[in-house]
Amino acid sequence: MELELLPQLKSSSLSRLTTYDLQLKFMHLILYSKPECHLCEGLQEKLAQILATHQELSLEVRDIALQDDWWQAYQYEVPVLFLCSDDGRSLLLPRPSPRATVGQIQQMLQKYVNHHEAK
């Protein structure tokens, strides 16, 4: 089954990002989410702000309600975020606090991108 990539999200309340820059090759983020999940929506909005200034990142949002295996795996865990590189490797990222700022999430992504590329 082929999954469709969602377009980059735009938020009307985009805040100014910190000066911390992501230095990476093309990376793809997969966010497992479900309807009416406020934690999921909050993380998705923050990721959209990061994507707006980082063309080397893409985001795919997967609704776990659409596939039984996703539902079984993540129904009590969403939001779940994976970092995938262009060579097919993927890394489960820790869930950021709902209070994490865009800059803090950006720094977390950089940390795991560096770790992912070192392997």
C-alpha positions in Angstrom: 0.0 0.0 0.0 1.4 3.4 -0.9 0.8 6.3 1.5 0.2 9.8 0.3 2.5 12.5 1.7 0.5 15.4 3.2 1.4 18.9 2.1 3.4 21.0 4.5 1.1 22.5 7.0 0.7 26.2 7.5 -0.3 27.9 10.7 -1.8 31.3 10.9 0.0 31.8 14.2 3.6 31.0 13.0 5.9 32.4 15.6 9.5 33.3 14.9 11.8 30.3 15.1 15.0 30.4 17.1 18.3 30.9 15.4 19.2 27.2 16.0 19.5 25.7 12.5 19.0 22.1 11.5 22.0 20.9 9.4 20.8 17.8 7.6 20.4 15.9 4.5 16.8 15.1 3.4 14.9 13.6 6.3 11.3 12.5 6.5 9.2 12.6 9.6 6.3 10.3 10.2 3.8 11.4 12.8 1.2 8.8 14.0 -1.8 10.6 15.2 -5.6 10.2 15.7 -8.6 12.5 15.4 -9.3 14.8 18.3 -5.9 14.3 19.9 -4.8 17.6 21.2 -1.3 16.5 21.9 -1.1 15.3 18.3 -2.4 18.6 16.9 0.0 20.6 19.0 3.0 18.7 17.9 1.9 18.8 14.3 1.6 22.6 14.4 5.1 22.9 15.9 6.5 20.6 13.3 4.8 22.6 10.6 6.6 25.7 11.8 9.9 23.9 11.6 9.1 22.5 8.1 8.3 26.0 6.9 11.9 27.0 7.1 13.6 23.6 6.4 13.0 22.3 2.9 15.1 19.2 3.6 12.4 17.9 6.0 9.1 16.5 5.1 6.2 15.4 7.2 3.7 12.5 6.7 0.8 12.3 9.2 -0.7 8.9 9.6 -4.1 8.6 11.1 -4.0 5.4 13.2 -7.7 5.0 12.9 -7.3 4.1 9.3 -5.3 0.9 9.8 -5.8 -1.8 12.4 -2.0 -2.5 12.9 -1.3 1.2 13.5 -4.2 1.3 15.9 -3.0 -1.7 17.8 0.5 -0.4 18.0 -0.1 3.3 18.9 -3.7 3.8 20.3 -2.3 4.6 23.8 0.9 6.2 22.6 0.1 9.0 20.1 1.6 11.2 19.1 4.4 8.9 17.9 7.1 10.4 15.8 9.7 8.6 13.6 12.7 10.1 11.8 13.4 8.4 8.5 16.4 9.0 6.3 16.6 8.7 2.6 18.5 5.4 2.9 15.4 3.7 4.5 16.6 3.8 8.2 14.1 5.0 10.8 14.4 6.0 14.4 11.6 6.3 17.0 11.9 9.7 18.6 10.9 10.5 22.2 7.6 12.3 22.5 8.3 16.0 23.3 6.5 17.6 26.2 3.4 19.5 25.1 5.1 22.6 26.7 8.2 22.2 24.5 8.8 25.2 22.3 9.4 25.0 18.6 13.1 25.8 19.3 13.3 22.9 21.7 11.7 20.5 19.3 14.1 21.7 16.6 17.1 21.1 18.9 15.7 17.6 19.7 15.4 16.8 16.0 19.0 18.0 15.4 20.3 15.8 18.2 18.6 12.7 16.8 19.5 13.6 13.2 23.2 13.7 14.2 22.8 10.4 16.1 21.0 8.8 13.1 23.6 10.0 10.6 26.5 8.7 12.7 25.2 5.1 12.5 
